[in-house]
Amino acid sequence: MRGWDPAPRRGSSGSLRHGLVAALPCVHLRPTTCARQQERGAVSIPVRRAVQAALAAVFIVIAALLSAAPSLAHGFSSVVYADVTSPGSGHVRAELGLEYDLLVVSAADAEDDDSLFQAGDGAFQSGDAAAQAAALDDHADTVLAYVAERFTVAADGAACMPTLDGGASIKEREGAPYAFVVLDYTCSDSAQEHEIASTLFPDSEGYVKDTKTIVTYDLDLRTGSAALDAEQPSFSTRQSTGERFWEFFKLGAEHLLLGLDHILFLLALIAGSRRLREIVLAATTFTIAHSVTFVLAALGLVDVPSAVVEPIIALSIAVVAGWYLWRLWRRGSGALDIDSGEGHLSLDRAGWTRLGVVFCFGLVHGLGFAGALGIDAAWSWTLLWSLLVFNVGIEFVQLSIIVLVFPLLALLRHRAPRVGLWVTGAIAATVSVIGLFWFAQRLLGI
């Protein structure tokens, strides 16, 4: 049988050494590689048992991850989008985008309006956008009371008075229905500074954690954007550039940490990298690719539906992890060998092909990053710098993961090559299974 079968088998002599050599055939390997493999000898029984226990733990982790796959892919957080402008003196207008089902359950619970929950939940389950908007319009007082208390505008320290302007509209965003409502705030005519605060969907409600509010504004002769959360729930139009950039750096870092699909893609890259040069080039290629589409999509120059982007992101996870599993199956312990005839940048043909695949998938991941940020504002240099700082936050976490994980795997491969193959193979198998599950789930919309 071809491939890599790590189960020990006894040869005619009954020795474990001969059994392990037989379990790793050399039919697909060069003679020098085969010789090195045979010279490594047997893995000790304690190590073998430890590996078996580790694999059992991996399968348990897979089951746990799959049972919570939808939430793990994007975390238990929510994002609110706010576009704040000033149509005239003493007038502030805020268009808010809120997750529909979260708005229904939070407003109904906070204002003790069970009829809103019944109507809103029924419309959500049926997927009827018109019915969803109607449920909110029929309970406009409840919606206004909930939102106005948690999204506030102040002018020179004095609170502005909000009213609802028109009915709600429903649009899909990141694969979920969002309710868009417009609030008009009456403020002081002579205000020189406005402060915007958001405590929508707080952790204390128990429905989501760490809600972010992405604000774009055109107020007080200033334009820009801000990211609000529980730690920083408000900002002023006099906010410094450094403060704004720090918020977007944190937002980018948190997005990668909370976005398990992007982390799994990175782990698949790390597990399948044969040496430091490969993971550095792969990470650089991924960064360049997703930076291009991230900026273009965030500026509105590229628009791809999330129904297309999200399944491809899931598929990319499975493909990159499966690439390494295929090499293990074909070449056994030679999966980490570099073929002769290296080209530019000391990469062989397999290395260059892998970089091409990573670049293509990186373009799609950039669209996912942009969709999560959700800025919809006119071009400005301030906006561009905010986007770039958000991207820097992503790269900081990405490099941190590489620095922590890859040296450990490299050390394990050097000290215990067989165990290293087991561990990286288990990582790749886990990531591949989860990626395939998410791909089917997102493709079928379940």
N, C-alpha and C positions, 0 to 999 in steps of 0.2 A: 504493500500500500504506500502511495506517495504521501508526502506531507510530514508534519511534525506531530508525532504521537508521543507525548512525554510519559505515558504509563510504562513502568518498568516491566520488562519481559526477560525471562531467563533463557540463555542460550543452552547449547548442549552441555556445557560445563556447569550450568546452574548458577554462575556467578552474577551478581548484580551489575558488575562492571560491564560484562559482555551484554547483559540485557539492555543497559542504558545506551550502549553504542548501537545496538540493533534498533533501538527505538528512534534513533536519529540518523536515518539513512543518508548516504552521501551521494545518492544518484544525481541530485541536482547541483552538487557543489564542485568547485574546482579541487584538484588534488591537494593543493596546499591547505585549503580550507578544511577539507576532510581530515587531513592529518592532524591539524590543530584540534579539531573536534574530538578525535580519538584520544589525543594526548591528555585531554582535560580530565578524563577518568570519571569515576562515579560521584554522584552527589550523596552525601551522608544521609543516613536514615533520619536523623533529627531534622536536618534541613528539609528533606523531602516531606516529612510530616508537617512541618511548619508551612511549607508552600501549599499543601493540600488544605490545611486549616484556613490559610489566607484566601484560597479560591472559594471555599465554602462561604466565607464571610462576604466575598465579592458578590456571590449569587444572592445572598440575603440583602445586600445593599441594592442590587438591581431590582429585586422585588419591591423594596421600600420606595425606591425612586419612581418606579413605574406606577405605583399606587397613588403617588402624588405628582405625577408628571406635569399636568397642566399648570399647577401653581408653581412648581419648581422652575419651570421654563422662564417665568417672568417675575417670580416672587409674589408676595402677598401685598404689594404696594399698589398705589393708584396715582395717576397723574391728572391734575386739573390744569386746563389751559385758559389763560385770561388775556384778552386783548383790550387794553385800556387807552382811551383817547379823550380829547377834550374838544367837542364840537363848537363850544363857545365859552365865553366868560362865565364862571360859576357853574359850569356844566361838565360833569365827568361821565363818560359812558363806558361800561364794562361788558364785554361779551364773554361769557363763561362757558367752557365746555367741560361737562362732568359725566363720569360713567353713569349711564342711565340706571342700571339696577342698583348701584350703590347709592345714588341720589334718592331713589324711591324708598329703600329700606331705611336709610339714615334719617330722611325727613319724616317719614311716617313714625318712626320710633321716637324721635326727638319731640315731635309735635303731637304725639298720641293720636295719629290719624290712620286708623286701621283700614278705612275704606280706600285710602291712597295705596296702601300696600296691596290690597286685594286686586284693585284695578291695574295697578302698575305691574305687579308680578305676573298677572295673567297675560298682559300685553307683551311682557318680556319673553315669557315662555312660548308664545305664539310667533314671536319675531315680527309682529305687525308694527311698523314704524308709525303709521298714522294713529293706531290705538295707543301707542306709547306716548306720543305727543298729547293726545286728547286726555290721557290720565293725568298728566302734569298740569294741563290747562284747567281741568276741572277742579284741581286742588291747588290753584295758583297761590292762594294765601299761605298754605302750608309750605310750599316751595320757597316763597319769598321770605317767610319767617326764618326758615332754616338757613338759607343761603346768606341773607342780609346780615344775620348775626355773626356769621363766620367769614365773610368776605367784606371788609370794611375799607372805606376811603376817608381820609381826613385831610383838611386844608388848613395849613398853619396851625395844626393841633386841634382844630374844631371838627367834630364828626360831620360828615355829609349825609344827607337823608336819601335813602334809595327807594325807587319804585320799579316795578316790572314794566318793561316796554314791549308789548306784543306777546305772542304766544311762544311756546317752546318748539324747537325743531330737532329732529333726530338725524344724526349722520353716523356712519360707521368710521371708527378710528382704531387702528391697530387691532382689527378683527373684533371689536366690541362696539355696541351701540352707545353713542354719546349724546347727551341732551345739551342743547345750546340754548341759553337764556340770556337776555339782555337786561341789564340794570342801569337805570339812569340815576345819577347822584346829583343832588342840588347842594352846591358848596358856596363858600364865600367868594364874592366877585373879585376881591383884591388879593387873593391868596398867591403867594410866591413859591410855595412848596407844598407838595402832596405826599402823603404817606399811605401806602397800600399794605394791608395785612390780610393774611389768609390762614385760617385754622380749620378749613374744610376737611371732613372725614378724619378726625383725630384718632389716635390709637385708642383712646379711652372708650370709643364706641364699640370696639371689639370686632369690627368687620375687616379692616385693613390696617397695615402698619406703615409708618413713614411715608405719608402722602406728600407728594411734591406738587407745588403750584408753579407753573412756568408762566411768567408774566412778560408780555411785550407791551411797551407803553410809548406814547407820544404826548407828553405833558410838560408844561412849564418850559417850552422851547427846548426840551430835551427828548431824545429818543433812545431807547435801549431795551434791555431785557434783564430779568432777574429770576432767580430760582429760590422759592420759599419752602421751608419745611418746619418741623417742630422746633428745631434748634434756632432757626432764623425765620420767624413767622412774618416779618414785615421789612419793608425797605422804604427809603425816601428818594424822591426824584433828585435830591442832592447827593445821593450815594456816590462814593468815589469809584473810579475805574478799578482800583485794586480790589475793593470789596466785591464788586460785581464779578470780576474774573475769578476770585477765590471761590465764590459760590458755584460757578460753572465748572471749575476744576473738581470740586467735591462731587458735583452732580455726575460728571463723567466717570469718576472713580467708583462711585456707588452704583452707577448703572452696570458697569462690568461685573462688580462683585455680586450684585443681586440678579444679574442675567445669567442663569446657569447654562443656557445654550451656548453663549459665547465662551464661557469658561471651559465647557466640555470640548469645544472646538480647539481651544488652546492646549488642553491636556492631550488631545489626540495628536496634535503637532509635536508636542514634547516627547510623547512616548515613541513616536515613529522616527524621531531624528537620530541619526547614527553618530553624530559628533556635534560639537559646539558650533562649528561653522554652519551646519545645516539649520539648526534651530534659530540662529541669528538671522540667516538669510530668509528663512520662512516667516519669522516674526516681522522682519523689515518689509517683505513683500506684502504680507497681510495688512500692515499699517498703511503702506502707500495706497493699496487698493481701496480699503474702506475709508481712508481719508478723502479720497477723490469723490466717491459717491456720497459720502456723508455731507460734505460741504455743498455739493450740487443739489442734493435732495432737500437739505435744510433751507437753502435759499430759494427753493421752489423751481429750480431749473430742470429737475428730473422728478417724475412722479410715477411710482410703481405701486400698485395696490398691495396692501399687506397680505391679502389672500394669496398673492404670488410670492412675496418675499419670505414670509414665515415658513412655508413648507420647504423652500429651497435652503433656508438656514438649517433646518433640521436635517435635511438630506446631506448637507455639507459635513455635518458632524459624523454621520454614518460613513460617508465615503472616505474621509481622511483617516478615520480609525480603521476602516476596512482595508485600506491600502496597506497598512502595516501588518494586519492579520494575514493578508494574502502573501506578503513576503515571508512571514513565518511559516505558512503552510508550504510554500514552494521551496524554501531554502533552509528551514530549520535554524540551527545556530548560526548559519551564514547570513541571516537576514540583515545583520548589522554590518556586513562587509561592504566595502566600496569597490565597485567594478574597476578593472584596469582601463586605462585610456581616459583619464579624467580630463575634462575640458576647462572652460573658463571658470574662475572662482573655485577650482578644485572640486567641481561637482561632476558626477557621472550622469549618464542619460536618465537614470531613475530620479536622481536629485533634481535635474532640470524639469522633468515632467511634473514632479511633485510641486515645484514652485509655480508652474503654470496653473495647476489645479487650485492651489492656495490663492493665487491672484484672482482668479475668476470668482471663487467663493467669497473672497474678501470684498469684492465689489458689492455683493449682495448683503453681506453683514453691515456695510456702510449705510445701506438703505434702512436696515433695521435700527441702527443707532440714531439716524435722523428721525425716523418715525417715533422713537421713544422720546426724543427731545421735543418734537412737536412745535417748533417755532414757525410762525407764519407771519412774517413781517417784511416790510420793504427793505431793500438793500441799504446797508450802511457799514462803514468801517468798524464801528463799535460792534455791530452784529457779527461781522466776520471774525473779529478777534474773540468774541464770546464763544463762537463755534469752535475755533481753533483751541481755545483753552479747555473746553469740554473734551475735545479729542485728546489733549495732553493728559487729562485726568484718566482717560481710558488707557492710554499707553503706559502711564505710570504703574497702574495695577497689572497690566499685561507683563511688563518687564519684571515686576516684583515676583509674579508667579513663576516666570522662567528662572529667575535667579534662585528661587527657593527649591524648585522641583528638579530641574535638569541636573544640577550637580549631584543630587542624591541618587538619581537613576544612573548617572555615569559612574559614580563610585560603586554602586551595587553591581553594575555590569562588569566592572574591572575586578572586583573582589570575588564575586560569585556569578560567573556568566550565566549559568543555567537558571539560577534564581532570578537574575535580572530579566531573562527572557520570559519567565513565568509572570513576573510582576507587570512588565510592560505589556505582555499579551493580555493579562487580565484587565488592565486599564483600558486597552483598546477594545476588548470585547464588551466591557461594560458600557463604554461610550457609544459603541456602534449600535448596541441593542436599544439604548435609550433614544439615540438619534432616529433609528428606524421607526420606533414607536411614535415619537413626536411627528415624524413625517406623515405617517398614515393618519394620525389624529388630526393634524392641521389640514391635510389634503381633503379628508372626508368631512371636516368641520364638526368633529365630535369631541 
